[in-house]
Amino acid sequence: MALGIGVIGVGVRGQHSYEVHLVKHPDCEIRAISQYPDVSPAMLEGKHPADHAREYASAHGADYCADYQQILARDDIDVISLMCEPKAAPDLVEACCAAGKHIVRDKPICLDVDGADRIVEAVEGSPSKMLVTLGTRFAPNLQAVRDAVASGAIGDLLTATFTFLIPGGPLDGFTATPEYREAVGGGELTNFGSYAIDYLRWLADSPVATVHATTANCFYEDYREAEIEDMGTLTMRFDSGAIGTVVTGRTTTQHKPDSYFRLDVTGTRGSLTCKAPEEQVLLSNGAAQPITFSGTGIDAMIGAFIEAIHTDTPSPITARDGAELVRILDAGYRSAWEKRAVGLQRPRT
């Protein structure tokens, strides 16, 4: 029997509507859609909360529910695509878990460390599973790098630098505002840097001890006025002694592809370089390992989560993973403000 998908949150800036990926899975069917109460107008960017959600439901052949609690009460809904602003997430996650629904959640999972603790406690105290959609882990070339490091191919990990830039100027229709900052918690270090930060933590397979970050306003006046960074760097020192550095931001450069990333990894016995859009991982001996790099990463992530539901095994990217990312971002912004290395706030449980 197909898993019923319910959507809570429609048309919210920065949320990637993962139900459109869920529904591509043969075991999933979108059945009901709702907006959540008190959605921030800055996040909807002029869209009417109810009307837009109603139109979205019609386009997907799903029921529109005026109250999201109607979705949670339905027996034919198994998974919630929770595409709400981070500020609203803890309350909604707790409601989903109380109703016994599994959750697909975009990053960041919430606004702050207290909210992250609430989310972890709600998910781990219930039968619900949460997928945090940090899909960088499922990019085939980046998986190949992680597999090589885990196998000891370059010895012990020493350093890893992940540059992840988005060119082409601001997204259409977006203006940075204080209201956006209050709902999301940060700028491009949060928006794009999250993928790279999580990947380096996964690569290192070691807890983060301290964080040192710098944020900057290089390109956009509205970002500057809203006190939202358009560029940032964040360096993590892991308990293992390895160091991971992220360079991220949104630039004015006009070129294709739509993103640029480069990953350089150094170990005690060699190094690895991985770039997009090249379909290869360059080893330290100069050999190129062919990798098929495509949009299948998101599909693989969704497939792994559906399999976890069917087999009652852990989610491939858990609520605790999402919470650790929130802690790193929190330490990063404190570091940028205080101009010093900062330790992470540890979880309550």
LUMNUTOR-959101 format. One record per residue (C-alpha): residue in three letters; y, x, z; residue number from 1. Coordinates in Angstrom, 3 decimals. Layout:
! residues N
  res         y         x         z    n
  Ala         Y         X         Z  NUM
...
This chain:
! residues 349
  res         y         x         z    n
  Met     0.000     0.000     0.000    1
  Ala     3.468     1.282    -0.900    2
  Leu     5.787     2.414     1.844    3
  Gly     8.798     0.129     2.119    4
  Ile    12.151     1.913     2.004    5
  Gly    15.220     0.565     3.761    6
  Val    18.642     2.108     3.169    7
  Ile    21.325     2.270     5.852    8
  Gly    24.544     3.733     4.496    9
  Val    25.820     3.377     0.931   10
  Gly    28.516     5.279    -0.953   11
  Val    29.339     7.618     1.922   12
  Arg    30.966    10.921     0.930   13
  Gly    28.615    13.871     1.314   14
  Gln    25.455    11.763     1.607   15
  His    23.061    12.245    -1.275   16
  Ser    21.306     8.851    -1.419   17
  Tyr    17.805    10.252    -1.037   18
  Glu    16.309     6.829    -1.633   19
  Val    16.706     7.560    -5.361   20
  His    14.273    10.448    -4.861   21
  Leu    11.984     8.505    -2.546   22
  Val    11.569     5.725    -5.071   23
  Lys    10.302     8.189    -7.681   24
  His     7.256     8.717    -5.474   25
  Pro     4.454     6.333    -6.439   26
  Asp     3.940     5.336    -2.792   27
  Cys     7.551     4.211    -2.194   28
  Glu     9.522     1.044    -2.956   29
  Ile    13.145     0.239    -2.025   30
  Arg    13.154    -3.177    -0.367   31
  Ala    16.385    -3.612     1.584   32
  Ile    19.867    -2.068     1.741   33
  Ser    22.668    -2.343     4.280   34
  Gln    25.892    -0.688     5.318   35
  Tyr    26.382     0.390     8.943   36
  Pro    29.191    -0.884    11.181   37
  Asp    32.522     0.918    11.488   38
  Val    31.924     3.256     8.541   39
  Ser    34.948     5.565     8.269   40
  Pro    37.287     4.476     5.449   41
  Ala    37.852     8.152     4.590   42
  Met    34.135     8.509     3.898   43
  Leu    34.014     5.469     1.598   44
  Glu    37.092     6.575    -0.375   45
  Gly    38.369     3.094    -1.173   46
  Lys    35.022     1.325    -1.628   47
  His    34.584    -1.979     0.202   48
  Pro    31.732    -1.490     2.713   49
  Ala    29.893    -4.766     2.160   50
  Asp    30.695    -5.361    -1.511   51
  His    29.638    -1.876    -2.553   52
  Ala    26.397    -2.121    -0.563   53
  Arg    25.668    -5.544    -2.054   54
  Glu    26.187    -4.220    -5.591   55
  Tyr    24.003    -1.208    -4.840   56
  Ala    21.215    -3.452    -3.562   57
  Ser    21.404    -5.571    -6.695   58
  Ala    21.218    -2.495    -8.916   59
  His    18.017    -1.414    -7.153   60
  Gly    16.419    -4.866    -7.056   61
  Ala    16.489    -4.815    -3.252   62
  Asp    17.592    -7.300    -0.612   63
  Tyr    21.109    -6.899     0.769   64
  Cys    21.288    -7.214     4.551   65
  Ala    24.668    -7.829     6.145   66
  Asp    23.415    -6.317     9.429   67
  Tyr    21.333    -3.136     9.382   68
  Gln    19.350    -4.483    12.356   69
  Gln    17.822    -6.984     9.919   70
  Ile    16.267    -4.041     8.070   71
  Leu    14.919    -2.508    11.269   72
  Ala    13.317    -5.833    12.231   73
  Arg    11.349    -6.122     8.988   74
  Asp     7.629    -5.354     9.048   75
  Asp     7.666    -4.357     5.374   76
  Ile    10.084    -1.441     5.986   77
  Asp     8.449     1.864     6.916   78
  Val    11.051     4.515     6.084   79
  Ile    14.831     4.457     6.504   80
  Ser    17.009     6.463     4.137   81
  Leu    19.769     7.052     6.682   82
  Met    22.784     8.043     4.601   83
  Cys    25.501     7.633     7.223   84
  Glu    28.325     9.959     8.221   85
  Pro    27.277    12.554    10.836   86
  Lys    29.484    10.958    13.512   87
  Ala    27.462     7.726    13.363   88
  Ala    23.993     9.285    13.190   89
  Pro    22.829     9.524    16.845   90
  Asp    23.190     5.789    17.531   91
  Leu    21.508     4.869    14.244   92
  Val    18.657     7.356    14.673   93
  Glu    17.964     5.983    18.142   94
  Ala    17.865     2.456    16.711   95
  Cys    15.493     3.514    13.910   96
  Cys    13.160     5.236    16.359   97
  Ala    13.189     2.267    18.713   98
  Ala    12.067     0.154    15.748   99
  Gly     9.309     2.637    14.870  100
  Lys    10.734     3.594    11.479  101
  His    10.451     7.010     9.850  102
  Ile    13.752     8.564     8.781  103
  Val    15.066    10.604     5.870  104
  Arg    18.342    12.205     6.924  105
  Asp    20.837    14.310     5.006  106
  Lys    22.486    17.342     6.580  107
  Pro    24.136    17.845     8.958  108
  Ile    22.085    15.429    10.999  109
  Cys    25.038    14.730    13.299  110
  Leu    28.463    15.893    14.389  111
  Asp    27.774    17.977    17.502  112
  Val    25.202    19.549    19.809  113
  Asp    25.042    16.581    22.175  114
  Gly    24.255    14.323    19.233  115
  Ala    21.587    16.768    18.034  116
  Asp    19.903    16.643    21.452  117
  Arg    19.932    12.847    21.352  118
  Ile    18.353    12.806    17.896  119
  Val    15.582    15.233    18.827  120
  Glu    14.801    13.284    22.006  121
  Ala    14.704     9.988    20.098  122
  Val    12.433    11.265    17.311  123
  Glu    10.087    13.272    19.514  124
  Gly     9.862    10.435    22.031  125
  Ser     8.694     7.958    19.394  126
  Pro     6.074     7.665    16.623  127
  Ser     8.840     8.223    14.059  128
  Lys     9.004    11.258    11.809  129
  Met    12.254    12.632    10.436  130
  Leu    12.743    14.594     7.232  131
  Val    15.971    16.617     7.200  132
  Thr    16.719    17.168     3.520  133
  Leu    17.308    20.935     3.539  134
  Gly    15.642    21.218     0.167  135
  Thr    16.485    24.892    -0.379  136
  Arg    13.168    25.604     1.321  137
  Phe    11.394    23.914    -1.593  138
  Ala    13.144    25.752    -4.450  139
  Pro    10.224    27.574    -6.135  140
  Asn    11.950    30.947    -6.437  141
  Leu    13.173    30.876    -2.838  142
  Gln     9.707    29.884    -1.674  143
  Ala     8.359    32.930    -3.527  144
  Val    10.781    35.182    -1.636  145
  Arg     9.753    33.687     1.693  146
  Asp     6.067    34.050     0.846  147
  Ala     6.615    37.709    -0.090  148
  Val     8.459    38.423     3.162  149
  Ala     5.864    36.579     5.249  150
  Ser     3.066    38.563     3.574  151
  Gly     4.678    41.859     4.568  152
  Ala     5.411    42.848     0.958  153
  Ile     8.685    44.530     1.975  154
  Gly     7.738    45.433     5.528  155
  Asp     9.686    44.098     8.473  156
  Leu    12.770    42.065     7.565  157
  Leu    16.021    43.920     8.223  158
  Thr    18.778    42.034     6.384  159
  Ala    19.189    39.024     4.115  160
  Thr    22.412    37.953     2.388  161
  Phe    22.653    34.549     0.693  162
  Thr    25.704    33.905    -1.491  163
  Phe    26.003    30.214    -2.402  164
  Leu    29.163    29.202    -4.287  165
  Ile    30.105    25.999    -6.067  166
  Pro    32.629    26.521    -8.891  167
  Gly    34.748    24.055   -10.796  168
  Gly    37.264    22.852    -8.238  169
  Pro    37.130    19.838    -5.901  170
  Leu    34.789    16.944    -6.525  171
  Asp    36.314    14.038    -8.425  172
  Gly    38.075    11.655    -6.083  173
  Phe    37.861    13.825    -2.995  174
  Thr    40.871    14.657    -0.845  175
  Ala    40.339    16.558     2.380  176
  Thr    41.736    14.681     5.381  177
  Pro    41.615    14.981     9.174  178
  Glu    39.562    11.763     9.176  179
  Tyr    36.933    13.422     6.975  180
  Arg    36.845    16.439     9.316  181
  Glu    36.395    14.177    12.347  182
  Ala    33.493    12.328    10.699  183
  Val    31.674    15.396     9.353  184
  Gly    32.721    18.261    11.611  185
  Gly    33.646    20.883     9.035  186
  Gly    34.224    21.885     5.440  187
  Glu    32.223    23.914     2.958  188
  Leu    30.483    26.057     5.576  189
  Thr    28.866    22.799     6.650  190
  Asn    28.589    21.253     3.203  191
  Phe    26.990    24.077     1.198  192
  Gly    26.445    26.710     3.849  193
  Ser    23.943    24.478     5.651  194
  Tyr    21.341    25.029     2.919  195
  Ala    21.699    28.797     3.028  196
  Ile    21.851    28.983     6.835  197
  Asp    18.674    26.961     7.239  198
  Tyr    16.896    28.979     4.561  199
  Leu    17.710    32.315     6.233  200
  Arg    16.532    30.991     9.608  201
  Trp    13.280    29.870     7.938  202
  Leu    12.970    33.228     6.168  203
  Ala    13.498    35.239     9.348  204
  Asp    11.093    33.049    11.346  205
  Ser    12.925    34.073    14.506  206
  Pro    15.392    32.324    16.843  207
  Val    19.102    32.972    16.315  208
  Ala    20.646    34.984    19.150  209
  Thr    24.309    35.202    18.150  210
  Val    26.588    34.038    15.339  211
  His    29.776    35.565    13.953  212
  Ala    31.745    33.574    11.389  213
  Thr    35.010    33.638     9.477  214
  Thr    36.537    30.649     7.706  215
  Ala    39.352    30.672     5.172  216
  Asn    41.549    28.503     2.982  217
  Cys    41.696    30.260    -0.365  218
  Phe    42.125    27.529    -2.956  219
  Tyr    43.101    23.993    -1.918  220
  Glu    46.226    22.842    -0.099  221
  Asp    44.675    19.551     1.072  222
  Tyr    41.885    21.530     2.742  223
  Arg    44.479    23.696     4.473  224
  Glu    46.475    20.705     5.712  225
  Ala    43.323    18.990     7.003  226
  Glu    42.165    22.244     8.658  227
  Ile    38.965    22.279     6.603  228
  Glu    37.709    25.570     5.175  229
  Asp    37.012    25.986     1.466  230
  Met    35.362    29.395     2.010  231
  Gly    33.388    30.873     4.861  232
  Thr    31.014    33.618     5.941  233
  Leu    28.496    33.357     8.751  234
  Thr    26.313    36.157    10.110  235
  Met    23.322    35.498    12.347  236
  Arg    21.588    38.096    14.498  237
  Phe    18.010    36.990    15.089  238
  Asp    15.943    37.760    18.165  239
  Ser    13.759    39.924    15.919  240
  Gly    16.758    42.194    15.263  241
  Ala    17.148    41.080    11.642  242
  Ile    20.568    40.060    10.373  243
  Gly    21.249    37.157     7.989  244
  Thr    24.588    36.591     6.282  245
  Val    25.812    33.541     4.343  246
  Val    28.785    33.600     1.958  247
  Thr    29.685    30.117     0.796  248
  Gly    32.481    27.940    -0.528  249
  Arg    33.983    25.878    -3.322  250
  Thr    35.945    27.908    -5.848  251
  Thr    38.303    27.144    -8.723  252
  Thr    36.216    29.176   -11.189  253
  Gln    35.324    27.204   -14.301  254
  His    31.902    28.176   -15.587  255
  Lys    28.336    27.019   -15.917  256
  Pro    25.970    26.572   -14.167  257
  Asp    27.408    24.238   -11.550  258
  Ser    26.400    26.553    -8.724  259
  Tyr    25.924    30.254    -8.210  260
  Phe    23.572    31.752    -5.716  261
  Arg    22.164    35.169    -5.065  262
  Leu    19.767    36.190    -2.325  263
  Asp    19.291    39.868    -1.415  264
  Val    16.592    40.723     1.119  265
  Thr    15.892    44.185     2.552  266
  Gly    12.901    45.231     4.625  267
  Thr    11.544    48.459     6.032  268
  Arg     9.466    49.080     2.879  269
  Gly    11.347    47.443     0.013  270
  Ser    13.728    44.744    -1.163  271
  Leu    13.886    41.482    -3.084  272
  Thr    16.634    39.917    -5.169  273
  Cys    16.681    36.291    -6.288  274
  Lys    19.409    34.752    -8.454  275
  Ala    20.081    31.388   -10.064  276
  Pro    19.809    30.285   -12.788  277
  Glu    17.500    33.187   -13.685  278
  Glu    13.853    32.152   -13.332  279
  Gln    12.660    35.274   -11.554  280
  Val    12.448    37.165    -8.328  281
  Leu    13.229    40.861    -8.828  282
  Leu    11.081    43.147    -6.702  283
  Ser    12.178    46.552    -5.453  284
  Asn     9.968    48.329    -8.015  285
  Gly    11.848    46.636   -10.844  286
  Ala     9.089    44.194   -11.739  287
  Ala    10.130    40.609   -12.451  288
  Gln     7.909    37.855   -11.105  289
  Pro     8.292    34.742   -13.341  290
  Ile     9.106    31.593   -11.380  291
  Thr     9.482    28.112   -12.774  292
  Phe    12.767    26.939   -11.279  293
  Ser    13.652    23.283   -11.778  294
  Gly    14.577    20.094    -9.986  295
  Thr    11.018    19.694    -8.757  296
  Gly    11.989    21.117    -5.365  297
  Ile    13.369    17.808    -4.073  298
  Asp    10.352    15.911    -5.384  299
  Ala     8.044    18.396    -3.636  300
  Met     9.972    17.977    -0.379  301
  Ile     9.723    14.179    -0.581  302
  Gly     6.035    14.421    -1.476  303
  Ala     5.363    16.641     1.536  304
  Phe     7.084    14.128     3.820  305
  Ile     5.149    11.153     2.419  306
  Glu     1.939    13.137     2.890  307
  Ala     2.947    13.837     6.508  308
  Ile     3.380    10.089     7.087  309
  His     0.005     9.269     5.547  310
  Thr    -1.841    12.005     7.460  311
  Asp     0.170    11.749    10.696  312
  Thr     1.102    15.437    10.553  313
  Pro     4.509    17.017    11.287  314
  Ser     7.413    16.543     8.905  315
  Pro     7.982    19.590     6.674  316
  Ile    11.583    19.855     7.961  317
  Thr    11.952    18.296    11.373  318
  Ala    14.669    16.831    13.550  319
  Arg    14.465    20.007    15.627  320
  Asp    15.174    22.053    12.472  321
  Gly    18.207    19.888    11.807  322
  Ala    19.365    20.239    15.401  323
  Glu    19.100    24.035    15.258  324
  Leu    21.331    23.994    12.178  325
  Val    23.911    21.948    14.116  326
  Arg    23.807    24.549    16.908  327
  Ile    24.375    27.391    14.449  328
  Leu    27.295    25.578    12.800  329
  Asp    28.778    24.785    16.222  330
  Ala    28.545    28.454    17.217  331
  Gly    29.979    29.465    13.836  332
  Tyr    33.087    27.331    14.138  333
  Arg    33.616    28.476    17.724  334
  Ser    33.241    32.064    16.533  335
  Ala    35.787    31.599    13.740  336
  Trp    38.249    30.059    16.201  337
  Glu    37.710    32.613    18.968  338
  Lys    37.256    35.604    16.609  339
  Arg    34.153    36.897    18.348  340
  Ala    30.379    36.651    18.246  341
  Val    29.089    33.493    19.961  342
  Gly    25.696    32.572    21.371  343
  Leu    24.062    29.218    20.634  344
  Gln    24.011    26.294    23.031  345
  Arg    20.358    25.770    23.857  346
  Pro    18.656    22.384    23.619  347
  Arg    18.176    20.159    26.651  348
  Thr    14.430    19.989    25.972  349
